[in-house]
């Protein structure tokens, strides 16, 4: 692999002071193994239990295909009743995944099964807990979250492979203009550095999440995820205390959300080609300067 990846720190327990000093302030990721030890969800949230609560509600599904330049980001590939989808990911490999599903609207009692870690930090957006489901072989493309939250990402029912990069590497990662995601022409696990030489030597971190693990991803971190097993995750989001970070969040939502979708739908392939050329030019310039950006 061309990336220089090191393991994400893993702790069983941590004091609020140590979390603040070692991870929150310096914006470093960490896996918190014991955070969910007392959550009812850790034992209760079996596939059968979730099927029982959500039933046959039809949910949009996403695959690993490159985004259609004529459609907004995060356009679904197909849809399926939730209970049938859970049976699918338990029985066979599939690329299909559920993205940013507010399961709590369907089953609000699930909120009683989790504990928001307010002892570690404030700023949690309690109206926005979301779940993500995937079959083995499904991949979440390389990106960072547009609203720039801190994320506590807890995994259930299997394993998930995660690779992380600091936001400072975004140009070397071939970040597309007006977007928070990269060119989708390279395989993160085995990139072609002849086509994408700026990827060589980028520093990142890597971890395999297991049942009950919580990954703290600081604001702006790029993440790529692959479901090793058919399984699911819960993301809790929190605002960064910085006023400038909140302003950047608002800016991103306006320019890298609405504007990007409008330009894609208006100019389609021409806009896609333009963005890719700019991303490559910026990456090559950063590489020549010997810097991440």
C-alpha positions, 0 to 999 in steps of 0.5 A: 500500500502506498499510504503510511498507515499506523494503528488508531489508539485503542483504550478500554476506559478514559477519563474526561481530562485525558480524552480532552488533552490527548484526543479532543484538543489535538483532534486525534482519533481513538477507539473507546472499547469500554464506552458501550459496556453499560449500554443496553444496545450492546446486547439488545440490538440483534438483527432480529430485534431491529427487524421486529421494531422496524419491520417492512419499512422500505429503505433506500440502498446504496452501492459501490458504484461511482457517483452519477455526475447528473445526480446529487451526491448520495443518490440511492441505487435501489430500495428494499423493505428493511427486514428483507435487507437485514436477511440479505446482509446476514445471508450473503455478501452484497455491496448494498448498504443503508446510509444515514438512517434515522432508525429512531423515528421508526422505533424511538424506544431504541434511544433508551438503549444508548448513552450519549457520552456527555461526560467526555464532551459537550455539543452533541446534536441529540436530534441527529443520531443515525445508523449505517448498515452494510453487507460484506463487500460494501464500501463507504467511499472516501470522504469527510462529513460536510457539516464538520462534526466530531463523530462517535461511531459505534459498531455492532454485529461484526467487523468494519475496516476503517482508514482515516486521514487528517483533513490537511491531506485533502489536496493530495487525496484528490479532493474534488472542488466544491465537494467533501469527497475524493476522485472515485477512480482509485482503490483506497486499499490498492491505489494506482500510484502511476495514475495518482502519484500524489497518494504516495506517502500520505500518512493515515491511520487504520483500525478494524472495529468489532462489536461494541467498539466506538471510534472517535473521529475528530471534525474534518477527518477523512474516512473510508470504511468497508464492512468485513461482515454484514453489520451496522453502526451508530453515529453520534455527532457533536459540534466542535466548540470553535466558532470558526469550525461552526462557520466552516460547517455553515459554509460547507453546507451552502457551497459543498452541498446545495451548490455542488448538486446544482452544478452537477445537475446543470452541467452533468459530465462537463462539470464532472470532467472539470472537477477531476482535472482541477483535483488532479492539478491541485494534487500534483501541485501539492506533491511537487511542493512536498506538502499535504496541501 
